Amino acid sequence: MKHFLVESTYLVSSERINEVRGAHRVFLQAGIDQGLVLCAGPQASGAGGVILVRGDSQATIEEFFASDPYVREGCARYRFVEFKPVLHAPLLADWTGQA
């Protein structure tokens, strides 16, 4: 598995983000249920969000995020940063695939 930090940048007003946020969170919950998404949340600055994900390839992750309501509605764009989780808390061993 490949691991990614996914950074979203909002492209519209906070009012518009608030209108789409519920559908976006349902989408992210589906990613959690599929084992793709570990955690997600807004940036403290309000400029976007941060999501930790894993998948077989970057293409798989990009395909998943292409169906995000934020993307479909033109509310956000994503940046995908692959990383190798060589250090982690024991509770993440299963998710990272490393003991």
N, CA, C and O atoms as a GROMACS GRO file, in nm:
protein
  396
    1MET      N    1   0.084  -0.120   0.000
    1MET     CA    2   0.000   0.000   0.000
    1MET      C    3   0.087   0.124   0.000
    1MET      O    4   0.195   0.128   0.059
    2LYS      N    5   0.037   0.226  -0.067
    2LYS     CA    6   0.101   0.356  -0.067
    2LYS      C    7   0.020   0.448   0.023
    2LYS      O    8  -0.103   0.438   0.031
    3HIS      N    9   0.089   0.538   0.091
    3HIS     CA   10   0.026   0.629   0.186
    3HIS      C   11   0.041   0.773   0.137
    3HIS      O   12   0.144   0.810   0.079
    4PHE      N   13  -0.063   0.853   0.161
    4PHE     CA   14  -0.064   0.990   0.112
    4PHE      C   15  -0.120   1.086   0.216
    4PHE      O   16  -0.213   1.053   0.289
    5LEU      N   17  -0.062   1.203   0.220
    5LEU     CA   18  -0.123   1.317   0.284
    5LEU      C   19  -0.193   1.391   0.170
    5LEU      O   20  -0.130   1.427   0.070
    6VAL      N   21  -0.321   1.413   0.187
    6VAL     CA   22  -0.399   1.482   0.084
    6VAL      C   23  -0.439   1.617   0.143
    6VAL      O   24  -0.504   1.624   0.247
    7GLU      N   25  -0.399   1.722   0.073
    7GLU     CA   26  -0.431   1.856   0.119
    7GLU      C   27  -0.534   1.918   0.025
    7GLU      O   28  -0.512   1.924  -0.096
    8SER      N   29  -0.644   1.964   0.081
    8SER     CA   30  -0.742   2.034   0.000
    8SER      C   31  -0.727   2.184   0.020
    8SER      O   32  -0.692   2.231   0.128
    9THR      N   33  -0.754   2.257  -0.086
    9THR     CA   34  -0.759   2.402  -0.082
    9THR      C   35  -0.896   2.445  -0.130
    9THR      O   36  -0.938   2.408  -0.240
   10TYR      N   37  -0.965   2.521  -0.049
   10TYR     CA   38  -1.098   2.568  -0.086
   10TYR      C   39  -1.089   2.674  -0.195
   10TYR      O   40  -1.000   2.759  -0.193
   11LEU      N   41  -1.181   2.668  -0.289
   11LEU     CA   42  -1.184   2.759  -0.403
   11LEU      C   43  -1.304   2.853  -0.400
   11LEU      O   44  -1.318   2.939  -0.486
   12VAL      N   45  -1.389   2.836  -0.299
   12VAL     CA   46  -1.514   2.913  -0.292
   12VAL      C   47  -1.530   2.969  -0.150
   12VAL      O   48  -1.449   2.942  -0.061
   13SER      N   49  -1.634   3.046  -0.130
   13SER     CA   50  -1.661   3.108   0.001
   13SER      C   51  -1.690   3.002   0.107
   13SER      O   52  -1.727   2.889   0.076
   14SER      N   53  -1.672   3.041   0.232
   14SER     CA   54  -1.701   2.950   0.343
   14SER      C   55  -1.850   2.915   0.346
   14SER      O   56  -1.887   2.806   0.391
   15GLU      N   57  -1.934   3.005   0.301
   15GLU     CA   58  -2.078   2.977   0.295
   15GLU      C   59  -2.105   2.860   0.200
   15GLU      O   60  -2.184   2.771   0.231
   16ARG      N   61  -2.040   2.861   0.084
   16ARG     CA   62  -2.058   2.753  -0.013
   16ARG      C   63  -1.998   2.623   0.040
   16ARG      O   64  -2.057   2.516   0.022
   17ILE      N   65  -1.884   2.630   0.106
   17ILE     CA   66  -1.825   2.510   0.167
   17ILE      C   67  -1.923   2.451   0.267
   17ILE      O   68  -1.943   2.329   0.270
   18ASN      N   69  -1.983   2.535   0.349
   18ASN     CA   70  -2.079   2.487   0.449
   18ASN      C   71  -2.198   2.417   0.384
   18ASN      O   72  -2.252   2.322   0.440
   19GLU      N   73  -2.240   2.463   0.267
   19GLU     CA   74  -2.353   2.400   0.197
   19GLU      C   75  -2.319   2.259   0.149
   19GLU      O   76  -2.408   2.173   0.144
   20VAL      N   77  -2.195   2.234   0.115
   20VAL     CA   78  -2.154   2.106   0.057
   20VAL      C   79  -2.089   2.014   0.161
   20VAL      O   80  -2.070   1.895   0.135
   21ARG      N   81  -2.054   2.068   0.277
   21ARG     CA   82  -1.979   1.993   0.378
   21ARG      C   83  -2.046   1.861   0.418
   21ARG      O   84  -1.976   1.761   0.434
   22GLY      N   85  -2.175   1.858   0.435
   22GLY     CA   86  -2.242   1.735   0.476
   22GLY      C   87  -2.220   1.622   0.376
   22GLY      O   88  -2.187   1.510   0.414
   23ALA      N   89  -2.236   1.651   0.248
   23ALA     CA   90  -2.214   1.551   0.143
   23ALA      C   91  -2.067   1.510   0.138
   23ALA      O   92  -2.036   1.393   0.116
   24HIS      N   93  -1.977   1.605   0.159
   24HIS     CA   94  -1.833   1.576   0.162
   24HIS      C   95  -1.801   1.480   0.276
   24HIS      O   96  -1.724   1.387   0.258
   25ARG      N   97  -1.859   1.502   0.392
   25ARG     CA   98  -1.831   1.414   0.507
   25ARG      C   99  -1.890   1.276   0.487
   25ARG      O  100  -1.831   1.178   0.532
   26VAL      N  101  -2.003   1.265   0.421
   26VAL     CA  102  -2.058   1.133   0.387
   26VAL      C  103  -1.961   1.061   0.293
   26VAL      O  104  -1.935   0.941   0.309
   27PHE      N  105  -1.908   1.133   0.196
   27PHE     CA  106  -1.809   1.079   0.103
   27PHE      C  107  -1.686   1.029   0.179
   27PHE      O  108  -1.640   0.917   0.155
   28LEU      N  109  -1.633   1.110   0.271
   28LEU     CA  110  -1.515   1.070   0.348
   28LEU      C  111  -1.544   0.949   0.436
   28LEU      O  112  -1.459   0.862   0.452
   29GLN      N  113  -1.664   0.942   0.494
   29GLN     CA  114  -1.700   0.826   0.576
   29GLN      C  115  -1.698   0.699   0.491
   29GLN      O  116  -1.657   0.593   0.539
   30ALA      N  117  -1.743   0.709   0.367
   30ALA     CA  118  -1.736   0.593   0.276
   30ALA      C  119  -1.590   0.552   0.256
   30ALA      O  120  -1.561   0.432   0.249
   31GLY      N  121  -1.499   0.648   0.246
   31GLY     CA  122  -1.357   0.617   0.235
   31GLY      C  123  -1.302   0.551   0.359
   31GLY      O  124  -1.219   0.461   0.350
   32ILE      N  125  -1.349   0.594   0.476
   32ILE     CA  126  -1.310   0.528   0.602
   32ILE      C  127  -1.361   0.385   0.602
   32ILE      O  128  -1.288   0.292   0.636
   33ASP      N  129  -1.486   0.366   0.563
   33ASP     CA  130  -1.547   0.233   0.562
   33ASP      C  131  -1.475   0.139   0.465
   33ASP      O  132  -1.470   0.019   0.488
   34GLN      N  133  -1.420   0.193   0.356
   34GLN     CA  134  -1.346   0.114   0.257
   34GLN      C  135  -1.201   0.089   0.298
   34GLN      O  136  -1.131   0.012   0.232
   35GLY      N  137  -1.155   0.153   0.405
   35GLY     CA  138  -1.018   0.138   0.448
   35GLY      C  139  -0.920   0.227   0.375
   35GLY      O  140  -0.798   0.209   0.388
   36LEU      N  141  -0.969   0.325   0.298
   36LEU     CA  142  -0.882   0.419   0.227
   36LEU      C  143  -0.841   0.536   0.315
   36LEU      O  144  -0.726   0.579   0.313
   37VAL      N  145  -0.934   0.589   0.391
   37VAL     CA  146  -0.913   0.710   0.471
   37VAL      C  147  -0.888   0.673   0.616
   37VAL      O  148  -0.964   0.596   0.675
   38LEU      N  149  -0.781   0.728   0.673
   38LEU     CA  150  -0.752   0.708   0.815
   38LEU      C  151  -0.818   0.818   0.897
   38LEU      O  152  -0.887   0.790   0.995
   39CYS      N  153  -0.795   0.943   0.858
   39CYS     CA  154  -0.854   1.055   0.931
   39CYS      C  155  -0.859   1.176   0.840
   39CYS      O  156  -0.788   1.184   0.740
   40ALA      N  157  -0.944   1.271   0.876
   40ALA     CA  158  -0.962   1.391   0.795
   40ALA      C  159  -1.012   1.503   0.883
   40ALA      O  160  -1.080   1.480   0.983
   41GLY      N  161  -0.979   1.625   0.844
   41GLY     CA  162  -1.030   1.740   0.916
   41GLY      C  163  -0.989   1.870   0.850
   41GLY      O  164  -0.898   1.873   0.769
   42PRO      N  165  -1.058   1.977   0.887
   42PRO     CA  166  -1.027   2.108   0.828
   42PRO      C  167  -0.896   2.163   0.883
   42PRO      O  168  -0.858   2.134   0.997
   43GLN      N  169  -0.828   2.242   0.803
   43GLN     CA  170  -0.712   2.315   0.851
   43GLN      C  171  -0.760   2.421   0.950
   43GLN      O  172  -0.868   2.477   0.934
   44ALA      N  173  -0.682   2.447   1.051
   44ALA     CA  174  -0.718   2.547   1.152
   44ALA      C  175  -0.740   2.684   1.088
   44ALA      O  176  -0.818   2.765   1.139
   45SER      N  177  -0.670   2.711   0.979
   45SER     CA  178  -0.682   2.841   0.913
   45SER      C  179  -0.813   2.857   0.837
   45SER      O  180  -0.852   2.969   0.804
   46GLY      N  181  -0.881   2.745   0.809
   46GLY     CA  182  -1.004   2.750   0.732
   46GLY      C  183  -0.981   2.754   0.581
   46GLY      O  184  -1.076   2.772   0.505
   47ALA      N  185  -0.856   2.737   0.538
   47ALA     CA  186  -0.823   2.745   0.396
   47ALA      C  187  -0.846   2.615   0.320
   47ALA      O  188  -0.839   2.613   0.197
   48GLY      N  189  -0.872   2.506   0.392
   48GLY     CA  190  -0.889   2.376   0.328
   48GLY      C  191  -0.890   2.267   0.433
   48GLY      O  192  -0.931   2.290   0.547
   49GLY      N  193  -0.844   2.149   0.394
   49GLY     CA  194  -0.844   2.037   0.485
   49GLY      C  195  -0.722   1.949   0.465
   49GLY      O  196  -0.644   1.969   0.371
   50VAL      N  197  -0.705   1.851   0.554
   50VAL     CA  198  -0.597   1.754   0.548
   50VAL      C  199  -0.657   1.616   0.571
   50VAL      O  200  -0.738   1.597   0.661
   51ILE      N  201  -0.615   1.521   0.487
   51ILE     CA  202  -0.668   1.385   0.494
   51ILE      C  203  -0.552   1.288   0.480
   51ILE      O  204  -0.467   1.306   0.393
   52LEU      N  205  -0.546   1.186   0.566
   52LEU     CA  206  -0.448   1.079   0.552
   52LEU      C  207  -0.517   0.960   0.488
   52LEU      O  208  -0.621   0.914   0.536
   53VAL      N  209  -0.458   0.910   0.379
   53VAL     CA  210  -0.519   0.801   0.304
   53VAL      C  211  -0.414   0.699   0.263
   53VAL      O  212  -0.293   0.723   0.271
   54ARG      N  213  -0.463   0.583   0.219
   54ARG     CA  214  -0.376   0.480   0.162
   54ARG      C  215  -0.449   0.413   0.048
   54ARG      O  216  -0.572   0.410   0.043
   55GLY      N  217  -0.371   0.360  -0.045
   55GLY     CA  218  -0.430   0.290  -0.159
   55GLY      C  219  -0.322   0.220  -0.239
   55GLY      O  220  -0.203   0.234  -0.210
   56ASP      N  221  -0.364   0.145  -0.339
   56ASP     CA  222  -0.270   0.070  -0.422
   56ASP      C  223  -0.180   0.162  -0.504
   56ASP      O  224  -0.066   0.128  -0.534
   57SER      N  225  -0.232   0.279  -0.540
   57SER     CA  226  -0.155   0.371  -0.626
   57SER      C  227  -0.211   0.512  -0.609
   57SER      O  228  -0.320   0.532  -0.556
   58GLN      N  229  -0.133   0.609  -0.655
   58GLN     CA  230  -0.183   0.746  -0.653
   58GLN      C  231  -0.303   0.760  -0.745
   58GLN      O  232  -0.395   0.835  -0.717
   59ALA      N  233  -0.301   0.686  -0.856
   59ALA     CA  234  -0.414   0.691  -0.948
   59ALA      C  235  -0.543   0.646  -0.880
   59ALA      O  236  -0.649   0.705  -0.903
   60THR      N  237  -0.535   0.544  -0.797
   60THR     CA  238  -0.651   0.495  -0.722
   60THR      C  239  -0.704   0.604  -0.629
   60THR      O  240  -0.825   0.626  -0.620
   61ILE      N  241  -0.613   0.670  -0.560
   61ILE     CA  242  -0.652   0.776  -0.466
   61ILE      C  243  -0.711   0.895  -0.542
   61ILE      O  244  -0.813   0.951  -0.500
   62GLU      N  245  -0.648   0.934  -0.652
   62GLU     CA  246  -0.700   1.046  -0.730
   62GLU      C  247  -0.838   1.014  -0.787
   62GLU      O  248  -0.925   1.100  -0.793
   63GLU      N  249  -0.857   0.890  -0.830
   63GLU     CA  250  -0.989   0.849  -0.881
   63GLU      C  251  -1.094   0.858  -0.772
   63GLU      O  252  -1.206   0.904  -0.796
   64PHE      N  253  -1.060   0.813  -0.651
   64PHE     CA  254  -1.152   0.822  -0.539
   64PHE      C  255  -1.192   0.967  -0.514
   64PHE      O  256  -1.310   0.998  -0.502
   65PHE      N  257  -1.093   1.057  -0.506
   65PHE     CA  258  -1.122   1.197  -0.475
   65PHE      C  259  -1.192   1.271  -0.588
   65PHE      O  260  -1.252   1.376  -0.565
   66ALA      N  261  -1.185   1.220  -0.708
   66ALA     CA  262  -1.256   1.283  -0.821
   66ALA      C  263  -1.407   1.282  -0.799
   66ALA      O  264  -1.479   1.364  -0.857
   67SER      N  265  -1.455   1.188  -0.716
   67SER     CA  266  -1.600   1.181  -0.691
   67SER      C  267  -1.642   1.255  -0.563
   67SER      O  268  -1.758   1.251  -0.524
   68ASP      N  269  -1.547   1.322  -0.498
   68ASP     CA  270  -1.578   1.401  -0.379
   68ASP      C  271  -1.673   1.515  -0.418
   68ASP      O  272  -1.648   1.584  -0.516
   69PRO      N  273  -1.780   1.537  -0.342
   69PRO     CA  274  -1.869   1.649  -0.371
   69PRO      C  275  -1.797   1.784  -0.378
   69PRO      O  276  -1.838   1.870  -0.455
   70TYR      N  277  -1.693   1.804  -0.298
   70TYR     CA  278  -1.618   1.929  -0.307
   70TYR      C  279  -1.557   1.946  -0.446
   70TYR      O  280  -1.553   2.057  -0.499
   71VAL      N  281  -1.509   1.838  -0.506
   71VAL     CA  282  -1.451   1.845  -0.640
   71VAL      C  283  -1.562   1.859  -0.744
   71VAL      O  284  -1.554   1.945  -0.832
   72ARG      N  285  -1.664   1.776  -0.734
   72ARG     CA  286  -1.773   1.780  -0.832
   72ARG      C  287  -1.841   1.916  -0.836
   72ARG      O  288  -1.887   1.960  -0.942
   73GLU      N  289  -1.848   1.984  -0.721
   73GLU     CA  290  -1.915   2.114  -0.712
   73GLU      C  291  -1.818   2.231  -0.732
   73GLU      O  292  -1.858   2.347  -0.720
   74GLY      N  293  -1.691   2.201  -0.762
   74GLY     CA  294  -1.593   2.307  -0.786
   74GLY      C  295  -1.554   2.383  -0.661
   74GLY      O  296  -1.513   2.499  -0.669
   75CYS      N  297  -1.565   2.320  -0.545
   75CYS     CA  298  -1.538   2.387  -0.418
   75CYS      C  299  -1.394   2.376  -0.371
   75CYS      O  300  -1.347   2.460  -0.295
   76ALA      N  301  -1.322   2.272  -0.416
   76ALA     CA  302  -1.186   2.249  -0.367
   76ALA      C  303  -1.103   2.178  -0.472
   76ALA      O  304  -1.155   2.113  -0.563
   77ARG      N  305  -0.972   2.193  -0.457
   77ARG     CA  306  -0.877   2.114  -0.537
   77ARG      C  307  -0.790   2.038  -0.437
   77ARG      O  308  -0.778   2.077  -0.321
   78TYR      N  309  -0.728   1.931  -0.484
   78TYR     CA  310  -0.647   1.846  -0.397
   78TYR      C  311  -0.503   1.839  -0.444
   78TYR      O  312  -0.473   1.846  -0.563
   79ARG      N  313  -0.415   1.824  -0.347
   79ARG     CA  314  -0.273   1.798  -0.369
   79ARG      C  315  -0.240   1.668  -0.298
   79ARG      O  316  -0.276   1.650  -0.181
   80PHE      N  317  -0.173   1.577  -0.366
   80PHE     CA  318  -0.145   1.444  -0.314
   80PHE      C  319   0.005   1.430  -0.290
   80PHE      O  320   0.085   1.446  -0.382
   81VAL      N  321   0.043   1.401  -0.165
   81VAL     CA  322   0.183   1.387  -0.126
   81VAL      C  323   0.203   1.246  -0.074
   81VAL      O  324   0.153   1.211   0.034
   82GLU      N  325   0.275   1.164  -0.149
   82GLU     CA  326   0.302   1.028  -0.102
   82GLU      C  327   0.411   1.033   0.004
   82GLU      O  328   0.508   1.108  -0.007
   83PHE      N  329   0.393   0.951   0.109
   83PHE     CA  330   0.496   0.942   0.212
   83PHE      C  331   0.508   0.797   0.257
   83PHE      O  332   0.418   0.716   0.233
   84LYS      N  333   0.618   0.766   0.322
   84LYS     CA  334   0.644   0.631   0.373
   84LYS      C  335   0.641   0.637   0.525
   84LYS      O  336   0.730   0.697   0.586
   85PRO      N  337   0.541   0.578   0.587
   85PRO     CA  338   0.527   0.585   0.733
   85PRO      C  339   0.624   0.491   0.806
   85PRO      O  340   0.586   0.382   0.848
   86VAL      N  341   0.749   0.534   0.820
   86VAL     CA  342   0.850   0.449   0.883
   86VAL      C  343   0.843   0.454   1.036
   86VAL      O  344   0.889   0.361   1.102
   87LEU      N  345   0.788   0.558   1.091
   87LEU     CA  346   0.767   0.569   1.235
   87LEU      C  347   0.619   0.594   1.260
   87LEU      O  348   0.557   0.675   1.190
   88HIS      N  349   0.564   0.526   1.359
   88HIS     CA  350   0.422   0.545   1.390
   88HIS      C  351   0.394   0.489   1.528
   88HIS      O  352   0.469   0.408   1.581
   89ALA      N  353   0.285   0.534   1.585
   89ALA     CA  354   0.238   0.480   1.712
   89ALA      C  355   0.192   0.337   1.690
   89ALA      O  356   0.143   0.304   1.583
   90PRO      N  357   0.208   0.251   1.791
   90PRO     CA  358   0.167   0.111   1.776
   90PRO      C  359   0.023   0.094   1.728
   90PRO      O  360  -0.007  -0.002   1.656
   91LEU      N  361  -0.066   0.184   1.765
   91LEU     CA  362  -0.205   0.169   1.725
   91LEU      C  363  -0.224   0.182   1.574
   91LEU      O  364  -0.331   0.147   1.522
   92LEU      N  365  -0.124   0.232   1.501
   92LEU     CA  366  -0.132   0.246   1.355
   92LEU      C  367  -0.065   0.131   1.280
   92LEU      O  368  -0.060   0.134   1.157
   93ALA      N  369  -0.015   0.031   1.350
   93ALA     CA  370   0.058  -0.077   1.284
   93ALA      C  371  -0.024  -0.146   1.176
   93ALA      O  372   0.027  -0.171   1.067
   94ASP      N  373  -0.148  -0.176   1.203
   94ASP     CA  374  -0.233  -0.241   1.102
   94ASP      C  375  -0.255  -0.151   0.982
   94ASP      O  376  -0.249  -0.198   0.868
   95TRP      N  377  -0.279  -0.024   1.005
   95TRP     CA  378  -0.308   0.067   0.895
   95TRP      C  379  -0.186   0.092   0.807
   95TRP      O  380  -0.198   0.101   0.685
   96THR      N  381  -0.068   0.101   0.868
   96THR     CA  382   0.053   0.127   0.791
   96THR      C  383   0.108  -0.001   0.729
   96THR      O  384   0.186   0.005   0.633
   97GLY      N  385   0.069  -0.117   0.782
   97GLY     CA  386   0.124  -0.243   0.732
   97GLY      C  387   0.262  -0.272   0.784
   97GLY      O  388   0.332  -0.358   0.730
   98GLN      N  389   0.303  -0.202   0.890
   98GLN     CA  390   0.435  -0.220   0.949
   98GLN      C  391   0.421  -0.244   1.098
   98GLN      O  392   0.353  -0.169   1.168
   99ALA      N  393   0.486  -0.346   1.144
   99ALA     CA  394   0.481  -0.377   1.288
   99ALA      C  395   0.574  -0.287   1.366
   99ALA      O  396   0.583  -0.299   1.488
   0.00000   0.00000   0.00000
